[in-house]
Structures are given as structure tokens and as C-alpha cells.
Amino acid sequence: MNFPKIKQITCIGAGYVGGPTMAVIAQKCPEINVTVVDINEARIAAWNDENLENLPIYEPGLRSVIAEARGRNLFFSTDIESAIKNAQIIFISVNTPTKTYGKGKGMAADLKYIELCARQIAKVATEDKIVVEKSTLPVKTAQAIKSILDNVGNGVKFQILSNPEFLAEGTAINDLHFADRVLIGGDYLTEDGKAAMNALTEIYSHWIPKEKIIHTNVWSSELSKLTANAFLAQRVSSINSISVLCEETGADAEEVAKAIGSDSRIGDKFLKVSVGFGGSCFQKDILNLVYICRSLNLHDVADYWEHVIKMNDHQKHRFAEKIINTLYNTVSGKKITFLGWAFKKDTNDTRESAAIYVAWELLMDNAEIHVFDPKVTKSQMIKDLNYLAEQNLEFLSIKDQLLSKLVVHTDPYAAMKEAHAIAVLTEWDEFRTYDWERVYNNMIKPAFVFDGRNILNAKQLFQLGFRVFQIGKKLN
Ligand SMILES: NC(=O)c1ccc[n+]([C@@H]2O[C@H](COP(=O)([O-])OP(=O)(O)OC[C@H]3O[C@@H](n4cnc5c(N)ncnc54)[C@H](O)[C@@H]3O)[C@@H](O)[C@H]2O)c1
């Protein structure tokens, strides 16, 4: 197998991973053309929008990278076939959501989009190619991709590499520029496999120091991505489990986190208590890990990881329950204002956001939910609640009635005016700097704040007259 010099890279999937990752590759490798393709025409049009405010995803630093590379050597297109044909390397960066039907429903990763990509590459390719799994995939998926490519193809040869992405939304550009490591899994026991791994290494070497580029076999690479997300989520669930204990005993979860985090064996990252983790990856990837373990009859291992999710569900439920209990056991007809809907700050991504679940529980208790988020649109919030309702058939009949009690604001002060309570669901920086005295004066008394991210100055709010609840602390 002979790989010519890499002149053209194609990425299938222009989402939160494909868009920023390819933008940075194009920025750092000006001699290589990078084309990002997607079946979603509206998304591609937004990536091509002259006005950089209209890019389909919000990510700090992304606009300037796009401004530098787009039209020079970075292109967004819906012409998938040509982009496949012309590329020496094809990244697959499509979504791999949890299955919502059939075998593995609610647990396994849905690989239908991956399979479609593999079949399309096989159909179109007329020259040898390197296919890179950028999406997060269950261990051994590369085997399935290879089998499709080899059996459906036109006799051309493919090398499959696993190159999982470790960026975090909200800091994606920084994470890509200064990656802790780049992981490349390939068939390093064969010459062709080694050549493919070297070709991909060469691209990253434009800006990543060689010692940070790790080579493993394909299965280690696939499993490392699931394991990394499982470990990160486990830390959040672990400290959140302690937060419950703190609220009961008078210990302070932040003090505990600081005390244990200063032990260098533990470290201080990912020890922030909260209303629970969200995002498209943690839950999906752990469920997938659990599913793989169960498929292999490793039930004790599966149970261990499943509890990370259960603890997270408990944390979201507990937060909603705390609001209801504190507001005299009913929120019926009460205005509850959510500050934030995104799953974390500095992104417009709402997938699996804790806000969706907390809102749903309060709507079920007849609350009126008013929301302000600096980057999330009303249509996205409605889509999120609709999606949740569709997963639970018993909700479908009451869905429209509940959604009629969702009010979305573009002015935070209007959102909080005459509210019975405010709940902070996302840690956007601007929430810290609001005029809280003005907010207090305009609220129904007693004025409650439920800070699900522990970002507000509780002492100051208490002095203004608020009753303040923060995670892992006693109610002030
Ligand atoms: N979002 C993250 O922070 C993150 C981080 C690391 C890894 N990942 C993984 O990366 C993968 C992609 O995640 P994402 O957040 O970018 O998803 P996304 O939903 O934002 O984007 C996926 C895109 O793929 C497109 N697509 C699907 N099938 C296609 C096809 N056959 N042809 C062309 N386009 C197609 C969709 O239209 C969509 O625009 C997932 O496996 C995810 O687990 C995500």
C-alpha cells in the first residue's frame, strides 16, 4: 500500500468535533486542503456564513481560526462524494448517540451513521485511503468498518486508524492547540499500518510535540476514549455523592474538595460539585461501556460504572426536589427562573444538560419555568424537552400542556422579575456580576436562589435578604 503525500483531508461530520478540529488542522497545515462535509445543509450553510456570528456552534476562539483558514485551505461542503474521492485521509466525525430502539436500546452506541459513512467511502473510493475514526466508538468498531470497506469496495485498500478526540466544549480551541496528548491507534505490526500512523502523526506534528503523540493498537485507542470519559464522569459523581453527605452533616463540599484535591495523588481537577454533569459524551460513553461489559458477561464491572450514571441522575432529581421542598412542597403556579440552559458555560450545546431534567420535573409539578441563557435559543429548549418526552411514552399526552409553561427571555432581569425562585443551571460568568440587589427587590418574598453550580457569592446574597441553597452546603 502506497500513500502519496497528504494534500487533501476530508472530514465527514461538521459538528462540535468535526468543525473545530478540522479548522485547527487547516490553520496549522496551510499546505493541506481540508474539506468538512455534512448531510445537514443548514449546518454547512451556517459554517459558510459571511457573518461569523452565525457559525453553527459557539466556541471561544473559533471565529478567528475560521476567519484565518476558511476559503484559504478550509472548506465546508455538502458534496460528500467528491470530498471522499479527492482525499488521502478521511476522518469520520459523525454522531454516535445512544440507541433509542431495538437491541441495546438506551445503552449501546447507535452506529448507523458510522456504517453509512463506511459504505459511502467504499462505494466512492477509487484509490487507497486512510480512514480515521474521530467519533467515539465502542472497542472493536474498526473491525466492522474494515469489513465493510474491504467487502463493499472497489478493490482499493484502506487503513483504519482510531484517533479519538479529547477536546472539551467551551475550551475546544485551546484544547486542540495545546492537547495533553494525541492518541493514534493503528495496526503497528504491519508496514502499511505503520505508514498510515506516520502519515497522521506528520499532520499533528505541525504543532503538537512528538512526545505527546501516543501510538497504540486500535483497540486500546478506542477503549481509552471510553475509559477517559468514564473516569472524568466518575470523579464528578464521586464528589457529588459526598455533597449529599455534606448537606446532611454540616460539612462543606467545597472545603472537602479543596482538602482532598491538594493531595497530589488525587489532584484538584474535576472535583467541582454541581447539579450534575451533562453533555453529549459522558452519559452516552459510560452507557456504552456498561453495554459492552454486559455483552461480555462482565456484570460486576458493568454495575460499577452504571452507578456513575445513577449518582448523576440522583443529583439532578435531588436538585429539583430541593426546590419543590423548599418552596413549601409545591411549585404549582410559581415562577421559577432558570439562569442557564447549556450543559456548561461557553457553549451553546444543550445535549443531556441538567437543566432539561430539572425543568421537566418542575413542569410536572405545575411550575412556570422562565429561562435566560446567553447562547441557547428557545427552539433548542423546546426541542430538548420534546426529545425527553418522546423517550417516555407516558409523557407524550401531557407534553404540549407542559411546554406551554416554558417562557424564554432575552433579558435576564425580565426573566427574574417577580420570580419565586432562581435556579442557576449553567456556570456562565456573567451571572456572577448581575445587580443582585435589583434582582432581589423585584422578586416575590421570601426570595430563593438555588445555585446548582456554586458560582454566586452566597454570603452577599444572604446579606441582601435572599435565602440561598448551594450544592454540598447547608441552606443559608
Ligand atoms: N462534542 C464533544 O465534546 C465531543 C468530544 C469528543 C468526542 N466526541 C465524539 O465525536 C463524535 C461527533 O460528536 P459531535 O458532538 O461533533 O456530534 P454532532 O452531532 O455535533 O455532529 C455530527 C455531524 O455528523 C453529521 N452526519 C451524520 N451522519 C452523516 C453522514 N452519513 N454523512 C455526513 N454527515 C453526517 C450530522 O449531520 C452532524 O452534523 C461523537 O462520536 C462524539 O461522541 C464529541
The ligand as a Gaussian input file, in Angstrom:
#p B3LYP/6-31G(d) Opt

LIG

0 1
 N      -18.958000      17.029000      21.413000
 C      -17.870000      16.734000      22.088000
 O      -17.451000      17.444000      23.008000
 C      -17.076000      15.501000      21.746000
 C      -15.774000      15.362000      22.248000
 C      -15.047000      14.240000      21.903000
 C      -15.618000      13.265000      21.089000
 N      -16.884000      13.405000      20.613000
 C      -17.429000      12.390000      19.719000
 O      -17.333000      12.874000      18.383000
 C      -18.441000      12.403000      17.596000
 C      -19.166000      13.576000      16.982000
 O      -19.692000      14.372000      18.023000
 P      -20.270000      15.828000      17.759000
 O      -20.539000      16.418000      19.092000
 O      -19.395000      16.555000      16.799000
 O      -21.646000      15.450000      17.018000
 P      -22.607000      16.433000      16.208000
 O      -23.967000      15.832000      16.302000
 O      -22.403000      17.839000      16.644000
 O      -22.085000      16.330000      14.685000
 C      -22.181000      15.197000      13.913000
 C      -22.490000      15.615000      12.477000
 O      -22.403000      14.467000      11.639000
 C      -23.358000      14.628000      10.583000
 N      -23.617000      13.336000       9.938000
 C      -24.218000      12.230000      10.449000
 N      -24.236000      11.240000       9.544000
 C      -23.631000      11.711000       8.428000
 C      -23.334000      11.155000       7.158000
 N      -23.655000       9.891000       6.868000
 N      -22.704000      11.918000       6.253000
 C      -22.370000      13.201000       6.546000
 N      -22.614000      13.787000       7.724000
 C      -23.232000      13.056000       8.675000
 C      -24.570000      15.213000      11.290000
 O      -25.428000      15.842000      10.363000
 C      -23.902000      16.178000      12.281000
 O      -23.817000      17.493000      11.759000
 C      -19.288000      11.563000      18.544000
 O      -18.906000      10.217000      18.421000
 C      -18.890000      12.073000      19.914000
 O      -19.053000      11.101000      20.909000
 C      -17.620000      14.528000      20.916000

